[in-house]
Amino acid sequence: MVAWLLVESAGVLLTFSIHRADSLSRLWLGYWAMSTILLLIVNKTLVYTGLKLLRREGFNQCTVAIVGSAPYAHFLIDQMRSRPEEGFSPVMVFDLPTESAVALDDDVLANVPTEREFDALAEQVRNGSIRELWPALPISQEPIIHRFVNEFKDDFVNVRFIPDVRSLSLFGQTVVDLLGVPAINIAALPITDVKVLPKLVFDRVFAAVVLMGMAPLLAAIAIAVKLSSPGPVFFKQRRKGIDGC
């Protein structure tokens, strides 16, 4: 929308610069701007919605081969099937057990065929049956990852490394998006500033209302405390809060 408005603005400026503003209908220009922006929104919405509906019905799916051990491959298959609108369809699991996993006994995993011969995998990649290759391996398997990258770097296949970090106790946390790059929260506060804001507002408003209503009673108690003991009316204690104070 912004780009199209810039184009129209440039056209208007050009019209004024060649002294043809008298032939420019402001009403027509306004109608044109509104109608084109509306059609852009409708077009993008229909395309996006239609694409998601097609993918849910099994169309426009990108075929994926997962390289890795059974547990993590099963997890990725479940993720793809639970989100068909993302456009990924598992068609093969290249069984590559790691130190912490054993080889598959069957020729299928979650109804997806498994393969153990590298040449068979390469053949399917090069005949177009596989469009995405996902090495789902631990970071320690760098030589194997390099093998797949070097083997298929000149082929029309996307190679996406999806690290299996479950075996590392340090990384047993949630992966989040931080400034456009993946990050792992190793130690994080249980609540954030955004989540604490409603509580902050409620605490202060509620406390103000209650204190105003109980002000006469509290004043009487304060006087009684002061007359009956030498200590202060208010009890004070140092506490450490979430802001470190």
Contacts in CASP RR format, 6 or more apart in sequence:
PFRMAT RR
TARGET T0000
AUTHOR 0000-0000-0000
METHOD contacts of the structure
MODEL  1
MVAWLLVESAGVLLTFSIHRADSLSRLWLGYWAMSTILLLIVNKTLVYTG
LKLLRREGFNQCTVAIVGSAPYAHFLIDQMRSRPEEGFSPVMVFDLPTES
AVALDDDVLANVPTEREFDALAEQVRNGSIRELWPALPISQEPIIHRFVN
EFKDDFVNVRFIPDVRSLSLFGQTVVDLLGVPAINIAALPITDVKVLPKL
VFDRVFAAVVLMGMAPLLAAIAIAVKLSSPGPVFFKQRRKGIDGC
1 37 0 8 1.000
1 40 0 8 1.000
1 41 0 8 1.000
4 36 0 8 1.000
4 37 0 8 1.000
4 40 0 8 1.000
5 33 0 8 1.000
5 37 0 8 1.000
8 29 0 8 1.000
8 32 0 8 1.000
8 33 0 8 1.000
12 24 0 8 1.000
12 29 0 8 1.000
15 21 0 8 1.000
15 23 0 8 1.000
15 24 0 8 1.000
51 60 0 8 1.000
52 85 0 8 1.000
54 60 0 8 1.000
55 61 0 8 1.000
55 84 0 8 1.000
55 85 0 8 1.000
55 86 0 8 1.000
55 87 0 8 1.000
56 84 0 8 1.000
56 85 0 8 1.000
58 84 0 8 1.000
58 89 0 8 1.000
60 87 0 8 1.000
61 84 0 8 1.000
61 87 0 8 1.000
61 88 0 8 1.000
61 89 0 8 1.000
62 87 0 8 1.000
62 88 0 8 1.000
62 89 0 8 1.000
62 131 0 8 1.000
62 132 0 8 1.000
63 89 0 8 1.000
63 91 0 8 1.000
63 129 0 8 1.000
63 130 0 8 1.000
63 131 0 8 1.000
63 132 0 8 1.000
64 80 0 8 1.000
64 88 0 8 1.000
64 89 0 8 1.000
64 90 0 8 1.000
64 91 0 8 1.000
64 130 0 8 1.000
64 131 0 8 1.000
64 132 0 8 1.000
64 133 0 8 1.000
64 134 0 8 1.000
65 90 0 8 1.000
65 91 0 8 1.000
65 92 0 8 1.000
65 93 0 8 1.000
65 94 0 8 1.000
65 121 0 8 1.000
65 124 0 8 1.000
65 125 0 8 1.000
65 130 0 8 1.000
65 132 0 8 1.000
65 133 0 8 1.000
65 134 0 8 1.000
66 73 0 8 1.000
66 76 0 8 1.000
66 77 0 8 1.000
66 90 0 8 1.000
66 92 0 8 1.000
66 93 0 8 1.000
66 94 0 8 1.000
66 134 0 8 1.000
66 136 0 8 1.000
67 94 0 8 1.000
67 96 0 8 1.000
67 133 0 8 1.000
67 134 0 8 1.000
67 135 0 8 1.000
67 136 0 8 1.000
67 137 0 8 1.000
67 148 0 8 1.000
68 93 0 8 1.000
68 94 0 8 1.000
68 95 0 8 1.000
68 96 0 8 1.000
68 97 0 8 1.000
68 98 0 8 1.000
68 135 0 8 1.000
68 136 0 8 1.000
68 137 0 8 1.000
68 164 0 8 1.000
69 95 0 8 1.000
69 96 0 8 1.000
69 97 0 8 1.000
69 98 0 8 1.000
69 100 0 8 1.000
69 101 0 8 1.000
69 164 0 8 1.000
70 93 0 8 1.000
70 95 0 8 1.000
70 97 0 8 1.000
70 101 0 8 1.000
70 102 0 8 1.000
70 104 0 8 1.000
70 109 0 8 1.000
71 101 0 8 1.000
71 166 0 8 1.000
72 136 0 8 1.000
72 164 0 8 1.000
72 166 0 8 1.000
73 93 0 8 1.000
73 109 0 8 1.000
73 136 0 8 1.000
74 109 0 8 1.000
74 110 0 8 1.000
76 90 0 8 1.000
76 134 0 8 1.000
76 136 0 8 1.000
76 162 0 8 1.000
77 90 0 8 1.000
77 93 0 8 1.000
77 109 0 8 1.000
77 110 0 8 1.000
77 112 0 8 1.000
78 110 0 8 1.000
80 86 0 8 1.000
80 88 0 8 1.000
80 89 0 8 1.000
80 90 0 8 1.000
81 90 0 8 1.000
88 132 0 8 1.000
90 110 0 8 1.000
90 112 0 8 1.000
91 112 0 8 1.000
91 113 0 8 1.000
91 129 0 8 1.000
91 130 0 8 1.000
92 112 0 8 1.000
92 113 0 8 1.000
92 114 0 8 1.000
92 115 0 8 1.000
92 121 0 8 1.000
92 124 0 8 1.000
92 130 0 8 1.000
93 104 0 8 1.000
93 109 0 8 1.000
93 112 0 8 1.000
93 113 0 8 1.000
93 114 0 8 1.000
93 115 0 8 1.000
94 114 0 8 1.000
94 115 0 8 1.000
94 116 0 8 1.000
94 118 0 8 1.000
94 121 0 8 1.000
95 103 0 8 1.000
95 104 0 8 1.000
95 109 0 8 1.000
95 114 0 8 1.000
95 115 0 8 1.000
95 116 0 8 1.000
96 137 0 8 1.000
96 144 0 8 1.000
97 103 0 8 1.000
97 104 0 8 1.000
98 137 0 8 1.000
98 138 0 8 1.000
98 141 0 8 1.000
98 164 0 8 1.000
98 167 0 8 1.000
100 167 0 8 1.000
103 116 0 8 1.000
104 114 0 8 1.000
106 114 0 8 1.000
107 113 0 8 1.000
107 114 0 8 1.000
108 114 0 8 1.000
115 121 0 8 1.000
121 130 0 8 1.000
122 151 0 8 1.000
122 152 0 8 1.000
124 130 0 8 1.000
125 133 0 8 1.000
125 152 0 8 1.000
125 155 0 8 1.000
125 157 0 8 1.000
126 155 0 8 1.000
128 156 0 8 1.000
130 157 0 8 1.000
131 156 0 8 1.000
131 157 0 8 1.000
131 158 0 8 1.000
132 157 0 8 1.000
132 158 0 8 1.000
132 159 0 8 1.000
132 160 0 8 1.000
133 148 0 8 1.000
133 152 0 8 1.000
133 157 0 8 1.000
133 158 0 8 1.000
133 159 0 8 1.000
133 160 0 8 1.000
134 159 0 8 1.000
134 160 0 8 1.000
134 161 0 8 1.000
134 162 0 8 1.000
135 141 0 8 1.000
135 144 0 8 1.000
135 145 0 8 1.000
135 148 0 8 1.000
135 159 0 8 1.000
135 160 0 8 1.000
135 161 0 8 1.000
135 162 0 8 1.000
136 162 0 8 1.000
136 163 0 8 1.000
136 164 0 8 1.000
137 144 0 8 1.000
137 145 0 8 1.000
137 161 0 8 1.000
137 163 0 8 1.000
137 164 0 8 1.000
138 163 0 8 1.000
138 164 0 8 1.000
138 165 0 8 1.000
138 167 0 8 1.000
138 168 0 8 1.000
139 163 0 8 1.000
139 165 0 8 1.000
139 168 0 8 1.000
145 161 0 8 1.000
148 159 0 8 1.000
149 159 0 8 1.000
152 159 0 8 1.000
153 159 0 8 1.000
165 171 0 8 1.000
165 172 0 8 1.000
165 184 0 8 1.000
166 172 0 8 1.000
170 186 0 8 1.000
171 184 0 8 1.000
171 186 0 8 1.000
172 184 0 8 1.000
173 184 0 8 1.000
173 185 0 8 1.000
173 186 0 8 1.000
174 184 0 8 1.000
174 185 0 8 1.000
175 182 0 8 1.000
175 183 0 8 1.000
175 184 0 8 1.000
176 182 0 8 1.000
176 183 0 8 1.000
176 184 0 8 1.000
176 185 0 8 1.000
177 183 0 8 1.000
189 242 0 8 1.000
191 242 0 8 1.000
196 242 0 8 1.000
211 218 0 8 1.000
222 233 0 8 1.000
225 231 0 8 1.000
225 233 0 8 1.000
226 233 0 8 1.000
END
